[in-house]
Amino acid sequence: MALSTSSRTSAEIASQPTVWRQAAASLPRQAWALPRRGERVAVVGCGTSWFMAQSYAILRETGGHGETDAFAASEFPSGRQYDRVLAITRSGTTTEVLDLLRRVKGTVATGAITADPETPVMQAADAVAVLDFADEESVVQTRFATANLALLRAHLESEGALPAGVLPLDAVVRDAERAVYEGLDAAVVGAEQFTFLGTGWTCGLAQEAALKMREAAGAWTEAYPAMEYRHGPISITGPGRVTWAFGRLPEGLDDDVARVGGTLVADSTGTAGSLDPLADLIRAQRLAVACAEARGYDPDRPRNLTRSVVLQDGHA
C-alpha cells in the first residue's frame, strides 16, 4: 500500500536519505564533540534522544570503541565515573539535559549534539556538534534523531569500530531511499495495536518506533527486546494486531505470531532484499503519519506535546 500525505512531518521523513549523507559529510568538523576510542562514556537524552542514545551505546561498545552506557538525562547516576558525557538534544533547551551538563561541567568532559547553535547547550557543554541541516519544524522528531545515529555510525565506521554485520553508512542511505517509498501492507496500516521488537542496538529503534506511533497517532503501541516477546507481550497479539521486528527475528518467533493470528512485519531480518534497521525505522515513521491521518489527527500538531520540555519551578 503506497502512502501519500502533504504533512510537513512527511516531507521531513522523506528528506532523511539526503540528511544522512549530510551528517556523514559533516563528520570532520563534528568529531571533536564525539567520544574518543577507549573512553568510558555516558550518553544521555530525553524521549527520542534517549532511544538514539541506547542504540548508539550498544553499537559503540559492541564495536570495541569503549564502554558505553545510556540514560534518560533525569536518571543519570551522579556517583558513577565516566570519561565523557555526551548529550543529545534537538532543541538545546531541554531542562533535564541542561541541568545535568551544568552539574557535571568541570568534573568530566562533556559534549552535545544539537540542531540549534543559538541555544543554551552551546555554553553548557564543552564541545557541541551542530546538525542544523537536520532541524525540523515538526514537534515529532524524525530526521534529527536519525541524523544523530547516522553521524555516530559514520564516526564508528571511520574508526574501524562498526560491529560485525552492521552496514556502512553508504549502504544504509541506499536502504533509506527505498524505505521512503516502499509500500506498507493494508493490514498493517489498518491494525489496532502494534508491538515493536528489537535485538541489541535495535532495541532503541523499537522503543522509538513505538513512541512515534503514540505521539503522532495516539496509537496503542508497546516495545520490547525480541526475546522478551514470549514472556508476556505475545498475550495481546492476535487478529488486527501487528508485531514489527527491527533486526534479526529470533528463531520460531514468526511461527508464534502466526499461531495467535497476528500480522508480522520483519523486513530487516538479514535476508535478501531486507532493509537496514535504521532505514526500516523510516517505514515506521511513515506508518505513524498514515495512522494519525486515518484517525483524523494532524501529525504536524500532535496532541499534548511541545517541541521542547522546558521546566520552570519544577513544573512544565
N, C-alpha and C positions, 0 to 999 in steps of 0.2 A: 504494500500500500504506500503510494507516494504521498508525502505530506507537504502542503503549501500553506504559507502564512505570511502576513505582511507585518508582523510584530517586529519591534526593534530588537527584542531578545533573539528572535530567529535570525536576523541579519548578523548579530554578533556571534551566534553559534556557527553560522556558515563561514565566518571570517577566520576560523581557528587555524586551518592549514597555513594560511598566509602569516598569521600572527606567530605561529610556532617557528616558522622559518626566521622571522624577525628576532625572536627570542634567542635562537641559536646563533644568529649573526651578531647579536649584541654581547655575546659571552666575553670577548676580550676586554670590554670596558666594564663588565659587571662582576667579573670573577673575584675582584678584591673584597667583595662583600660576602663571599661564599666560603664554606668550610675548607680548611686545608687538610690534606691527607694526614691521617693519624690522629687528628684532634678528636676529643670526646665532645660530642655536640648534642645540644637540646634544640629541637625545632618546635616553635610554638605558633599558635594562631587561634582564631575563633571561627566556629562554624565551618564553612567550606575550606578556609585556610588551614584549619586543624586537620581536616581529612587529607589535604595535599601534603601536609607535614608527615602524617602517618605513612603515606605511600613512599615519600622520599626517604624517610628514616630507614625503612626496610631495604629499599634499593641501595642506599649508601652503605649500610652495614653488611648486607649480603655480598656486595661488590668488593668488600675489603678496604673501603676508603676510611673507615673509622667507626667506632662505637657511636650509635645514634639513637636518641630517644625522641618521642614526640608527645607533646602535652597541649591540652587546652590551656591558653595563657593563664586563666584563673586557677589552674590546678598545678602550676609549676612547683616542684618540690624544692623550696628555697634552701634546704640544708644540703642538697646534693651538689657535688663539684663537677663543673664542666669547663672545657677549654674555650667554648664558644656557645653563645645563644643566638640562634637565627630566628627572626620573627617574620611571618608572612602576614601582610595587612594591605588589602587593596586601597582602602581609604587613607591609611596613615593616621587615622584619628581614633581608632578603637580603644576605649578606655583601658580594658584589661591588658592589652598589649603594651600601651604606653606606660602604664603603671609598672609593669614587670621590667621593661627596658630601663626605666629610670631607677628602679630599685637595685638592679644588679650592675649598673654602669660604674666603671672604675674597679670592679672586682673580677670581671670576666670580659673577654672580647665579645662585642655584640654586633650583629649585622641584621639587616632587614631587606625585604623585597616589597616594594610598593608600586602603586600606579600613579601617585601624585607627588611630585617633588616640592610642592608648596604646603606641606602638612607637617605637624609636629614630629613625626617619626624621623624626619631628616636630622633633627637635633638629638632625639632620644637614643639613636643607635650610633655606634662608632663608624659604620660604613653602610651605605644603602645602595642596593641595585634598583634602578627605576625602570619599570616596564610601562612607560606612559602610553606607548603604542597599543598596549593591551587593555587599557582602561575601558570602562563601559558606562553607558548611560543607564542601563538596566539596574534595578535593585538586585535581581537574582544574578549571582555570579556564574559566568560560564568561561569566557575566554581568558580572563585574567588568571583564574585558578589554574587552568590547564597550561597557560603560558609559563607559569611558575614551574610546573613539573617538567615542561619541555626544556626550560633553561637548566634546571637542575640535572635532568637526564643528560643534556648536552655536556654539562660540566663533568659529570662522572665519565661519560664517553671519552672526553678529551684527556682524562687522567687514567684511562685504561681500567676503569672501575665499574663498568656495567656488569651486572651479574650475568652468568651464563643463561642464554635463552632469551634475554631481553634485547629487543631490536634497537639498532642505531636510529637516531632521530630522523634521518632521511627517509627510512622505510616507514617510520611512524607517520610522517607527514603524508606519504602516499596513501597509507591506510585512511588517514583523516579525510583526504579528498574523496574517497569512496564513501565514508560514513556520512558525509554531509548530504549525500543524495540517495543512499541506499534505502530502499523501502522497508517499512515495518509491517508485519502481518496484521491484518484487521483484528484478529483475535487478541493481539497484544494491545493495540490502541483502545479496544473496547473493554478491556478487563476491569474488574472492580477492585483488585488488590494486587500488589507487587512485592515480591521478596527478592532482594538483590544479594548475591553471594560473591565473595572474593577469596583469594588464597594468597598469602604472603603480601606483597606490595599492593595487590589489587583489592585488599580488604578496605583500604581507604577510598578507592574508587566506588566500591559497593555502597559505602556509607554516603558518599557524595551523590550518587545516583538517587538514592532514597530521599535525601534532603531536597534535591531538585524537584522531585515529584511532590513532596509535601509543600514546598514553598510556592511553586508555580500553580499547582493543580489542586492543592488541599487533599491529595490522594492518600489512601491507606497504604503505607509502604513500610517495610522493615528491611534490615540489612544484618548479615551475619557472616562470619568465616564459613566457607563452604562445608567443612567437615562438621560444623555445628548444626547443619540443616536438619539432620536426622534426630537431633537431641531436643526436639520440641517444635521448631518452626514448621516442620512438614505438616503439623496438625492443622494448619489453616489453609494448606494448599488443596485445590480442587478445581472443578469446572469454573471458568470465568476468572481464574487467578493465575498469575504469571510468576515463574521463577526464572530469574535472569542471572547468569553466571559470567563474571569477569575472570578470564584466565581459564586454566585447565579445569575441566569438570572432574570431580572425584569419581572413581570407578563405581558404576552402578547407580549413580545419582539420577541419571536420565531415566532409568527404569523406575526409580522410586517416584519421580514426578509423574510419569505416565500412569503408574499404578493407581494414584489417587485422583487422576483426571485433570491435573494441572497442565499449563502450557509452558514449555521450556524454551528459553532464549539463551543460546550458548554459542555465539558465533566466534568467540575468541578462545577456542579450545586447543589451538595448536594444529588443527587440521588444515589441509589445503584450502585457500580462499578465506581463511579466518582473518580477523582484524586484531591489531594490537589492542590491548585492553584500554589504553588511554584514548585511542581512536573510537573504540566501542562506546566510551562514555559520551561521545557526541551524539550517538543514536539515542541514548537515554535522555540527554538534554532535549533533543527534538521530540521525544515521546512526551516529556513533561509539558512542553508547549502545546502539543496536539491535545493532550488530555485536558489542559486548562481551557483551551478554546471550546472543546466539546462540552465542557461543563458550564460554559458561559462566563468564564473568568478572563480577565485581561492579564496575560503573562508579563506585560510591562509594568503592571501595577498590582503586585501581589498583596494579598490581604495581610494586615497586621505587621508588615515589615518595613524597615527603612534601610537605606544604603549602608549606613554605619550605625553601630550601637555606641552612643556616647552617653555616659552616666554622669549625673550631677547629684551630689549629696546622697549617693547610694541608690538613686532611682533613675530609671531610663527617662 
